[in-house]
């Protein structure tokens, strides 16, 4: 069988589930008869199962339809509209799960929902058992909600950041628009052949340029990049593959090594982009105390900080904007469709139904 045909057959959602079940010998269940062992002709089963994840990480056009469907629902509007101060993040967390199930038929989320507010937005995977979504949302907080529904076994992964009271302060607007600029700069640069680590470096550059513009940093951005100052504000990787798993596999096939540099070592893939790849683009700027303290203790990095302005942001938390995209022959297609600009978010949270017209972006 040709490899492309194997890939096409294996990644059909229902057939994938059937294949997995067929590989579980004599599954016992109290309400069903045992599953008898399944035999396959020949000796290529291991190759068939492993090849798609060891080779090119591509998603076929037909498989994007369920992904587009559950990336473009109105749940973002719902939880932004219901995140008024005095709620605890469990409330929008619960609302999101209810909306996904009742409106989208999604029984499961793709991962544990991350519902941060205030300084907890600087905790990258807040929401797990050790840091549950239980802090009261306060008036003036920035919220960071990272949530996604699972549809036909495919994951989505979307992050929205917005002010709890519906109006950005000047500081909140400055940080938010810095992240939005880096996100859109990366997406406008993506195309086949681009090396993903270069996109991470591009996001770092935009962040440092914007932090310099607002006065938090001072000096040469090129010099900041040489001492990896970008990783102080974005310690995670720019994005990851998205598919049957929210952090889909195949990021580092044989021969592709991690880059041992701050920030870049956290990248979940270092591939060159190819048409059909589905990835997240999720830049962020965070004010994480221990990373800031380390930077201030390092003369090579401390010299770039405006200490007075930095102090103003110490309890800010963070902003992340996460989009789901598919690489096309000429660029990328945006799969997510939620309010993104400051004006769209404020209008949406003020209850304006016409604040945002859902549309996809194709480049």
NORMODA-V796191 format. One record per pair of residues at least 6 apart in sequence whose C-alpha atoms are under 6 Angstrom apart, sorted by sequence separation. I is the first residue (numbers start at 1). GAP is how many residues later the second one is. D is the distance in whole Angstrom. If there is no record, write none. Layout:
I,GAP,D + I,GAP,D
This chain:
10,6,6 + 28,6,5 + 100,6,5 + 101,6,5 + 127,6,5 + 211,6,6 + 212,6,5 + 241,6,6 + 242,6,5 + 259,6,5 + 295,6,6 + 296,6,4 + 326,6,5 + 339,6,5 + 27,7,5 + 149,7,6 + 241,7,5 + 258,7,6 + 295,7,6 + 326,7,5 + 348,7,6 + 26,8,5 + 27,8,5 + 148,8,5 + 325,8,6 + 347,8,5 + 26,9,4 + 148,9,5 + 325,9,5 + 26,10,5 + 147,10,6 + 148,10,6 + 325,10,5 + 26,11,6 + 147,11,6 + 324,11,5 + 344,11,6 + 25,12,5 + 114,12,6 + 146,12,6 + 324,12,6 + 79,13,5 + 114,13,5 + 146,13,4 + 186,13,6 + 323,13,6 + 145,14,6 + 145,15,5 + 22,16,6 + 144,16,6 + 144,17,4 + 251,17,6 + 252,17,6 + 115,18,6 + 143,18,5 + 251,18,4 + 143,19,5 + 117,20,6 + 142,20,6 + 143,20,6 + 142,21,4 + 182,21,5 + 337,21,6 + 141,22,6 + 142,22,6 + 118,23,5 + 121,23,6 + 141,23,6 + 117,24,6 + 118,24,6 + 182,24,5 + 117,25,6 + 89,26,5 + 117,26,4 + 139,26,6 + 204,26,5 + 334,26,6 + 116,27,6 + 236,27,6 + 334,27,5 + 116,28,5 + 235,28,5 + 240,28,5 + 333,28,6 + 237,29,5 + 333,29,4 + 115,30,5 + 236,30,5 + 237,30,4 + 287,30,6 + 114,31,6 + 231,31,6 + 286,31,6 + 332,31,5 + 114,32,5 + 178,32,6 + 231,32,5 + 286,32,4 + 331,32,5 + 285,33,6 + 113,34,5 + 285,34,6 + 284,35,5 + 242,36,6 + 284,36,4 + 241,37,6 + 242,37,5 + 283,37,6 + 110,38,5 + 200,38,5 + 241,38,4 + 109,39,6 + 110,39,5 + 240,39,5 + 282,39,5 + 109,40,4 + 110,40,5 + 240,40,5 + 282,40,4 + 109,41,5 + 239,41,5 + 281,41,5 + 108,42,6 + 239,42,5 + 281,42,5 + 90,43,5 + 239,43,6 + 280,43,6 + 89,44,5 + 106,44,6 + 238,44,5 + 280,44,5 + 7,45,6 + 89,45,6 + 106,45,6 + 110,45,5 + 238,45,5 + 279,45,6 + 88,46,6 + 279,46,6 + 88,47,6 + 278,47,6 + 88,48,4 + 278,48,4 + 87,49,6 + 88,49,6 + 277,49,6 + 86,50,6 + 87,50,6 + 234,50,6 + 277,50,5 + 86,51,5 + 234,51,5 + 276,51,5 + 85,52,5 + 233,52,5 + 275,52,5 + 85,53,5 + 233,53,5 + 275,53,5 + 85,54,5 + 275,54,5 + 232,59,6 + 197,73,6 + 196,74,6 + 196,75,6 + 196,76,6 + 195,77,4 + 194,78,5 + 193,79,5 + 194,79,5 + 84,80,6 + 193,80,5 + 84,81,6 + 192,81,5 + 192,82,5 + 219,85,6 + 218,86,5 + 217,87,5 + 155,88,6 + 217,88,5 + 154,89,5 + 155,89,6 + 217,89,6 + 154,90,5 + 216,90,5 + 153,91,6 + 155,91,5 + 216,93,5 + 216,94,6 + 179,105,6 + 13,139,6 + 191,139,6 + 191,140,4 + 190,141,6 + 161,158,6 + 160,161,6 + 159,162,5 + 159,163,5 + 122,164,5 + 158,164,5 + 158,165,6 + 122,166,6 + 167,179,6 + 166,180,5 + 166,183,5 + 122,195,4 + 54,196,6 + 119,196,5 + 121,196,5 + 122,196,5 + 53,197,5 + 119,197,6 + 120,197,6 + 121,197,5 + 119,198,4 + 118,199,5 + 59,217,5 + 58,218,5 + 58,219,5 + 57,220,6 + 72,264,5 + 71,265,5 + 72,265,5 + 68,267,6 + 81,268,5
